[in-house]
């Protein structure tokens, strides 16, 4: 989008809103991946405590590690979903031709490696 040739496409207000919504979706994806990694790291560090415990304490540490990982991961996914939903529900964001099949907008495949071309 920083290319000067893209400025022509960004003059139209619906295109600017659509691009902003796609950036919000990508930001949500990145944050969910960070939450995924953080959740499993915190769960792994908590799980380490189970190796030094015995009996019921070991089961408690294992359950705590699973709970921490699931909670952090769930929070990250919900946050990413909120970002994408808020961008899509914006009153300015309207998708034209949403129900049309994608194949209608694709050019005909070229000869050769057809599965690599759109």
Backbone bond lengths (Angstrom), bond angles and torsions (degrees), N, CA, C in turn:
res aa  C-N    CA-C-N  psi(-1)  N-CA   C-N-CA  omega(-1)  CA-C   N-CA-C  phi
1 X - - - 1.437 - - 1.517 111.74 -
2 X 1.327 117.79 -12.88 1.454 120.40 179.46 1.525 112.09 -83.27
3 X 1.313 117.02 -9.81 1.455 121.08 179.87 1.532 109.58 -66.77
4 X 1.332 117.98 135.35 1.470 119.37 178.88 1.530 113.43 -59.10
5 X 1.332 117.91 -26.83 1.461 119.97 178.27 1.526 111.74 -68.72
6 X 1.323 117.33 -23.00 1.469 120.74 -179.55 1.522 112.14 -77.34
7 X 1.313 117.32 -17.62 1.466 120.03 -178.97 1.525 111.80 -60.95
8 X 1.325 116.15 -30.73 1.457 119.72 178.53 1.533 110.88 -63.63
9 X 1.318 116.65 -39.77 1.457 120.27 179.63 1.529 111.97 -73.86
10 X 1.318 117.01 -28.61 1.453 120.61 -175.94 1.523 113.33 -85.83
11 X 1.300 118.01 3.58 1.461 119.95 177.16 1.520 111.15 -73.84
12 X 1.316 115.82 -25.89 1.461 120.82 -179.04 1.530 108.93 -81.93
13 X 1.337 117.34 127.70 1.461 121.42 -175.28 1.530 113.59 -60.69
14 X 1.355 120.47 -41.63 1.474 118.26 178.31 1.522 113.09 -61.66
15 X 1.330 117.15 -32.64 1.459 119.29 178.72 1.526 110.58 -68.09
16 X 1.320 117.87 -39.42 1.461 121.45 178.54 1.527 109.92 -62.59
17 X 1.322 116.69 -42.10 1.460 120.64 179.99 1.523 110.42 -67.24
18 X 1.337 117.19 -40.83 1.468 120.60 179.11 1.518 111.09 -64.09
19 X 1.323 116.98 -42.52 1.466 120.44 178.60 1.527 110.13 -63.99
20 X 1.331 117.02 -41.12 1.463 120.34 177.31 1.515 111.90 -62.06
21 X 1.335 117.31 -38.32 1.460 120.57 178.10 1.520 111.05 -66.64
22 X 1.319 117.14 -38.74 1.465 119.68 178.61 1.525 111.31 -67.92
23 X 1.323 117.30 -36.94 1.462 119.80 175.16 1.523 110.86 -64.90
24 X 1.328 118.10 -36.84 1.472 120.87 177.23 1.523 110.52 -65.36
25 X 1.323 117.08 -38.80 1.463 120.39 177.61 1.531 110.34 -64.86
26 X 1.315 117.00 -42.58 1.467 119.84 179.40 1.527 111.16 -67.19
27 X 1.314 116.17 -38.30 1.465 119.77 177.16 1.532 109.56 -61.99
28 X 1.318 117.19 -38.57 1.455 120.84 176.85 1.518 111.90 -65.20
29 X 1.335 116.93 -38.47 1.466 119.90 177.90 1.519 111.35 -64.07
30 X 1.321 116.53 -43.61 1.467 120.22 -179.96 1.519 110.11 -63.76
31 X 1.322 116.76 -43.23 1.463 119.60 -179.74 1.521 111.52 -66.96
32 X 1.319 118.73 -33.75 1.459 119.23 177.71 1.526 110.99 -69.77
33 X 1.328 117.94 -35.10 1.466 120.49 176.77 1.532 110.41 -67.25
34 X 1.327 116.97 -41.68 1.465 120.31 177.15 1.530 109.96 -62.94
35 X 1.324 117.17 -41.33 1.461 120.21 176.78 1.515 112.20 -65.18
36 X 1.324 117.05 -37.69 1.461 121.76 176.53 1.523 110.73 -60.49
37 X 1.326 116.43 -49.41 1.461 120.20 -179.78 1.518 112.05 -66.39
38 X 1.326 116.99 -40.93 1.461 120.88 179.24 1.523 110.76 -65.31
39 X 1.320 116.98 -42.99 1.463 120.69 179.75 1.509 112.52 -60.88
40 X 1.320 116.32 -44.96 1.452 118.56 179.69 1.525 112.20 -71.73
41 X 1.321 117.90 -31.75 1.466 119.71 176.31 1.530 110.69 -67.07
42 X 1.325 116.73 -45.71 1.466 119.46 177.49 1.526 111.40 -63.55
43 X 1.326 116.41 -39.47 1.464 119.95 176.49 1.520 111.78 -63.60
44 X 1.339 117.11 -39.58 1.465 120.30 179.61 1.529 111.40 -67.69
45 X 1.324 116.78 -39.93 1.468 119.28 178.13 1.524 111.10 -66.79
46 X 1.317 117.16 -35.02 1.462 120.05 176.54 1.522 110.38 -72.42
47 X 1.313 117.23 -36.21 1.465 121.37 178.93 1.527 111.73 -64.33
48 X 1.323 116.73 -28.17 1.473 119.53 177.49 1.520 111.51 -59.40
49 X 1.329 116.82 -31.85 1.459 120.05 -179.52 1.530 111.32 -67.08
50 X 1.327 117.43 -23.13 1.467 120.87 -179.61 1.529 111.63 -69.89
51 X 1.315 116.71 -26.35 1.462 119.17 -178.83 1.525 112.39 -70.04
52 X 1.317 117.42 -26.38 1.463 120.52 179.12 1.512 113.58 -91.69
53 X 1.327 117.14 -7.48 1.459 120.88 -178.05 1.523 110.59 -98.61
54 X 1.335 114.57 164.11 1.468 119.78 178.82 1.522 109.58 -132.15
55 X 1.307 116.43 152.74 1.457 122.03 173.71 1.516 113.36 68.32
56 X 1.340 114.60 -131.37 1.457 121.35 -176.35 1.528 111.05 -67.44
57 X 1.317 117.31 -33.50 1.467 120.77 179.90 1.530 110.81 -61.20
58 X 1.324 116.85 -35.55 1.474 120.37 179.17 1.531 109.97 -65.02
59 X 1.327 116.35 -43.58 1.466 120.31 179.39 1.524 110.28 -64.13
60 X 1.320 117.46 -39.22 1.456 121.60 179.30 1.528 110.54 -63.96
61 X 1.335 118.20 -43.74 1.459 121.21 178.96 1.525 111.57 -64.69
62 X 1.327 116.61 -39.60 1.466 119.68 178.62 1.528 110.14 -65.27
63 X 1.333 116.97 -44.50 1.465 120.44 178.77 1.529 110.69 -63.66
64 X 1.324 117.09 -38.46 1.461 120.97 178.57 1.532 110.96 -65.32
65 X 1.322 116.96 -40.12 1.471 120.58 178.94 1.528 111.04 -63.91
66 X 1.319 116.99 -43.42 1.468 120.48 179.02 1.531 110.50 -65.81
67 X 1.321 116.05 -40.28 1.462 120.34 179.41 1.522 111.94 -64.14
68 X 1.323 116.57 -43.29 1.471 120.47 179.23 1.520 110.65 -62.98
69 X 1.328 117.05 -47.24 1.469 120.14 -179.40 1.530 110.94 -61.79
70 X 1.321 117.55 -44.18 1.464 120.87 -178.93 1.528 111.70 -67.39
71 X 1.333 116.97 -37.82 1.463 120.24 -179.46 1.518 111.50 -66.94
72 X 1.324 117.17 -48.05 1.469 120.37 -179.16 1.522 110.15 -64.37
73 X 1.313 117.30 -41.84 1.462 120.52 178.94 1.528 110.76 -64.46
74 X 1.319 117.23 -43.27 1.462 120.31 178.11 1.518 112.75 -62.73
75 X 1.333 116.58 -40.92 1.468 119.90 177.62 1.522 111.50 -63.72
76 X 1.324 116.95 -41.00 1.465 120.55 -179.64 1.526 110.86 -65.75
77 X 1.319 117.16 -41.79 1.463 119.92 -179.94 1.522 110.80 -67.55
78 X 1.321 117.29 -41.37 1.466 119.60 178.01 1.528 111.73 -64.26
79 X 1.338 116.43 -38.39 1.467 119.66 178.00 1.530 110.73 -64.58
80 X 1.330 116.98 -43.94 1.465 120.51 178.74 1.524 110.81 -63.78
81 X 1.316 117.09 -39.17 1.457 120.58 178.09 1.530 110.88 -65.76
82 X 1.336 117.04 -38.00 1.462 119.94 177.27 1.522 111.33 -63.73
83 X 1.330 117.36 -40.57 1.464 120.65 178.56 1.526 111.42 -61.58
84 X 1.322 116.06 -48.85 1.464 119.96 -177.98 1.523 111.26 -67.42
85 X 1.316 117.36 -38.70 1.465 120.60 -179.73 1.526 111.05 -67.80
86 X 1.322 116.82 -41.31 1.461 119.86 179.20 1.522 110.89 -63.63
87 X 1.326 117.10 -38.47 1.468 119.49 179.01 1.524 110.97 -69.48
88 X 1.330 117.24 -37.61 1.460 120.42 -177.89 1.529 111.87 -76.47
89 X 1.318 117.64 -27.11 1.466 120.71 -179.14 1.519 113.02 -89.96
90 X 1.302 116.28 3.97 1.456 119.49 178.04 1.524 109.09 -59.44
91 X 1.326 118.03 137.43 1.477 118.74 -179.23 1.522 112.58 -64.25
92 X 1.323 117.32 -17.54 1.466 119.67 179.51 1.516 112.15 -86.56
93 X 1.336 118.35 -17.28 1.465 121.62 -174.77 1.520 110.00 -90.67
94 X 1.308 115.94 108.17 1.458 121.74 178.07 1.521 106.86 -128.20
95 X 1.316 116.11 127.33 1.457 120.64 179.77 1.521 108.65 -93.69
96 X 1.319 115.92 115.95 1.458 120.19 175.65 1.516 109.06 -80.77
97 X 1.279 115.64 146.02 1.470 122.93 176.46 1.526 112.13 53.88
98 X 1.315 116.77 43.37 1.462 120.78 -176.98 1.519 112.36 -68.46
99 X 1.318 117.69 -30.11 1.453 120.90 -174.93 1.525 113.94 -90.24
100 X 1.313 117.87 -3.06 1.461 119.68 179.83 1.524 109.89 -73.85
101 X 1.321 117.75 143.60 1.469 119.34 177.68 1.525 111.28 -67.75
102 X 1.308 115.73 148.89 1.462 121.39 -177.13 1.522 111.03 -66.48
103 X 1.328 117.37 -33.93 1.460 120.51 -176.97 1.523 111.94 -59.98
104 X 1.314 117.16 -25.05 1.453 121.09 -179.53 1.533 111.20 -65.67
105 X 1.324 117.52 -28.29 1.456 121.87 -177.12 1.524 113.21 -97.02
106 X 1.309 117.18 -6.29 1.463 120.07 -179.72 1.523 110.65 -85.36
107 X 1.330 116.57 142.87 1.468 117.92 173.06 1.528 110.03 -74.20
108 X 1.314 115.71 162.60 1.464 119.80 178.75 1.524 109.23 -64.45
109 X 1.333 118.11 142.17 1.463 119.72 -179.04 1.521 111.29 -67.03
110 X 1.322 114.68 147.66 1.461 119.96 178.12 1.513 109.62 -84.45
111 X 1.310 115.61 169.14 1.460 119.99 178.47 1.513 109.39 -72.72
112 X 1.282 116.73 157.42 1.465 120.91 179.10 1.524 110.89 102.91
113 X 1.296 115.49 -129.25 1.455 120.27 -177.58 1.531 109.54 -80.83
114 X 1.308 115.84 81.10 1.462 120.50 -174.12 1.516 112.88 -65.70
115 X 1.309 117.95 -30.20 1.459 119.55 -178.10 1.514 112.07 -74.14
116 X 1.351 117.87 -11.39 1.456 121.08 176.84 1.518 112.77 -93.19
117 X 1.316 117.55 -10.89 1.457 120.75 -175.60 1.516 109.76 -106.13
118 X 1.302 115.18 150.28 1.469 119.74 177.89 1.485 107.01 -101.65
